Each structure stands twice: as structure tokens, then as C-alpha cells.
Amino acid sequence: MKTAQASTPVTKRSGRNKHRRLVAAVLAALLVGTICYGVSIWRATPPLTLQGNIIMGVAAILVLVAGCGLITLMFYSYRRGYDESARSNRPSQE
């Protein structure tokens, strides 16, 4: 009499999964290092005056508005078909 054995799939760790974890670990280490460096530079510099804070705030808002405007134009041109390739009805001149 044969007995039915439950076969469990053999799970191999693929090299692809290892590489993803390695890349994620390297990127996480770079992020932590960058944050630590940025905080150390931030603490080493003298504080800004009120005028400096106002100028930095206005500049940040203008950069954000410009970025949003450019992305809006990109979506608008894509939806309207302005991104289509140019076509010509003229015969080729050879």
C-alpha cells in the first residue's frame, strides 16, 4: 500500500533576492550617512537671521510651485496629444 506524502516545495534563495537585499542595505547605509553628515553641517553653521529664513522659505515655495507647474504642463501636453511624433505628408526628397 502506498502512503501519500505531502510534498513541500523546496525554496531556494535565488541570487536575485540576495542582490536586492544587498542593494537595499547599501542604499540604507548611504541614506543614514548622508543624514548624519547633513545634520553635522547644519549644527556647525551659524543660525540664519529672520531675513535669511524668510528668503529661504520664499525660495522653497517658488521651487515647489515651479516644479508643480512643470509637471502639470507635462500631463497637459500628454493628454492633449502634443507629445505625438511629428508627421509630414510631403514626399521624401532623395
N, C-alpha and C positions, 0 to 999 in steps of 0.2 A: 504494500500500500504506500502510495506516495504522500508525503506530507507537504503541504503548501507553506512555503517560506515567504515571508514578506520581504520583498527586495527593497532596500533603501538605496536611493540614488547616491552614487559616490560624488561628493562635492570636492572638486579640486579648486584650489585657489589659482585663478588664472593670473598670469603675469600682468595682464591689463589692470586688474583690480589693485595689485601691488603698486603699479606705477601711478595710479590715481591717488592712492593714499600717500605715496611719496611726494607727489606734486602738491597735494593739499597741505602736507606737513611743511614743505619748503615755503609755500606761499604764506602759511600762517606764521612761520618764523620771521619772514620778511616783513609782514604786517606789524608784528609785535616790535621788531627792531625799529621800524620806521616811526611808530607811535612813540616809543621811548626816546628816540632822537629828537623828534618834534617837540615833545614836552620839555626836554632838557634845554633846547634852544629857546623855547618860549619863556621858560623861567629865568634864563640868563640875560634876556634883553630887558631894558628898562620899560616901564609901562607907558602906554600912549597917553597923550593928552586928550581932552574932550574933543578938540578939533580932529585929532587923528582918528578917534573912534567913530566920529560922525562920517568922515571921509571914507573910512573902511566899510562902514555899513552901507553908505550910498553906492560905493563901488560894487559891493557884493550884490545888492539889489539890481543894479544895472546889468551886471553879468548874468544874473538869473533871468531877467526879462529878455535880454538878447538871446540867450540860449533857448528859452521857451518860444520866442518868436521865430527863430530859425527852424526849430523842429516843427512848428505849426506850418510854416511855409513848405517844408518838405512833405508833410502829409497832404497839404492842399494841392501841391503840384502833382503828387502821385494820384490823388483821387480824380483830378481833372484831366489826367492823361497827358500832362506836359512832359512827362518823363519818357514818352514813347520815342523810339528812334526816328530820325528824320528820313523821309522817303521822297524820292524825286520821280516825276513822270517823264523827265527828259531822257532821250536815248543817250547811251554812253558814247563818248567821243573817243574813238580809237584810231 
